[in-house]
Structures are given as C-alpha cells and as structure tokens.
C-alpha cells in the first residue's frame, strides 16, 4: 500500500436543506407528546431525499 503521497483527508463541505413540520400536544403536568416530519429537499455531499419521522414524549422533571 502506497501512503507516501497521502496528505490527509480534505474537508467534506456538505450542504443540505431540510424542510419539516412539528406538532406537539401538551398533556398538562404529564408532559408533551410530539411528532415531527423532516424531508431533505437539497443536498451536496450528503444523503439525498431523506425522510425522517420522529415521535417523542417529553417528561418534565418536576410536577
């Protein structure tokens, strides 16, 4: 393996534009249910046309 001409890894200048929506439902003192959807509409040096779905439950530390 010839590594004499290896000068290191170059910077990967990735760029992406994501568009999404998020909806949350407050459960009072029991926390919040949240749903989010994100779609990658433009990408350079990055995975293209990615869909992300996120379901989360946010629990408060104190009541």
N, C-alpha and C positions, 0 to 999 in steps of 0.2 A: 504494500500500500504506500503510495507516494503522498506524503503530507508536507513536503518541503515548501510547496507553493501555497499552503493554506494560510490565509491572513485573518482568520476569524470569521465569525458569522456577521453578515450585514444586517442592518436594521430592517425589519419587515414593516413597511409603512402601510399597515392595513387601515382601511376606512370602511365604515358601514353606516347605513341609515336605517333605523328601526322605527316602525310606526305601530302604535298599540293603543289598547283601551284597558281600563282597570275599573272594576266595580267592587265596592265594599258594602257590607251590611253590618251595622252596629247591633250587637246583642246586649246592649246595656253594660252592666258590670261584668258580664261573662266574656267580653272581648269583641272581636270583629272577624267575620268571615270575608275573605277577599278572593276575587277571581281576576286574572289578568291574561290578556292575549297580546302577543307581540309578533309582528311579521317583518322580516328583513326585506326591504324593497331594493336596496342598492348595496353592493359590496365589492371591495377591491382587496385582493389577497386575503380573503376571508370566506367562510362558507356562505353560499348564496341561497336565497329563497328558503329561509329557515322559519318555521312556525314554532312558537313557544306558548305553552299553556301552563299557568301557574295557579294552583289552588292553595290558599294558606289560611291558617287560623292564628290570629294574634291574641294571645292571652296576657292580660295585664298582671303585673307583679303583685298589686295590692287591690283590695276591693273597697 
